[in-house]
């Protein structure tokens, strides 16, 4: 007989299951757990039931529709977009957003960029990074010897925060599972987190950009690098050289050569 969960664990696990229910996910399967989690010994963990309505466990992962065998990345992304729907799961839905900005690019991309959230131009056009920061990102991608159409671009949150403010924790936590599903569907070799909000939400680390940059992170089967957000580079062009160093690290990993200078 496994030991009972304490009240704090019960609250946390119940909140997690309710979160998945809000996403339309109701079926779960057992995942191999690491020894030494706060759920106790192997015997304790084996005693956890697959069907405890108010006690979801970190031992289980949702069985997502796009995990069906035989689906290509494009089909998986369409399923995720359909699940997202006209999302009203967080306060951003009622704070002036015009439309959801899902993501754009090659569904089989080896390189994926993740930003913070849509701005006014993105909210109007329904596509990430189409404003001034997007034009600079396009230049960065071209400098790496690639075209925008060869990569995939998304954001942590898919609705524009009012006044382009920084997304709040609740908003990021509500939207991040859809981003993680996008990443899993695409399976990029490399992710580039653009700015502190993207880096901290993906990595779960609260650190300065100076400490987060310049190194590799293992992230769900991909490698992840951190660099400055293009909007920050527009405000402080002196940091463009540092951002180029980050991109050169990515290029070396992917075997890319910089574009020839015109």
C-alpha angles and dihedrals in degrees: 000000000000122000114261120255115255119242094261092052091048092052093047094047094045090052091051094052092047088051091056091046089055087055090054094253116135107152123076136184131205119263126197107261130214118247113248100039118144089258091078135238129350089263090052092050093049088057092062110107123232090225112050105138096201101029110064113180133216085228089076131069122198115256098235123203093237090059089077113121119254099030118128122222093260092055091047091053091050090054090051091048091050090050090051090054117161088334119217097164097117136032093264089079089069099038101082106284113153098202145344116272103209107173140279141219143053111350088208095047120149089206126051128183121206121196135179108261143310122290129206095284092046091048090052096047100033094231129104122246102010099130129074092299088049092054090053090048088052089053090050091050092049091049087057089058095256139107125233089245090062096059134054122238128195141147137233091243123032099206126069113255109227113269089005090280121165112279113255123239095256091051093050094046091049095049101035096081090063090051090050090051089051091051091049092049094050096039096201120194089223137026124197116202109209109212137342098293093056093042096048094045095048096042100033089228126132102206140123122275088243090062096038096051128076100040141077127250127197108233123179095314095321134089116245129204129183127220139158121289112251090237089059090049089054089055094044110025090176088079094059090093091055091049089051089055089056091049092048088057088054092047092052091052092049095041094243127155122213118256116266113260114249 
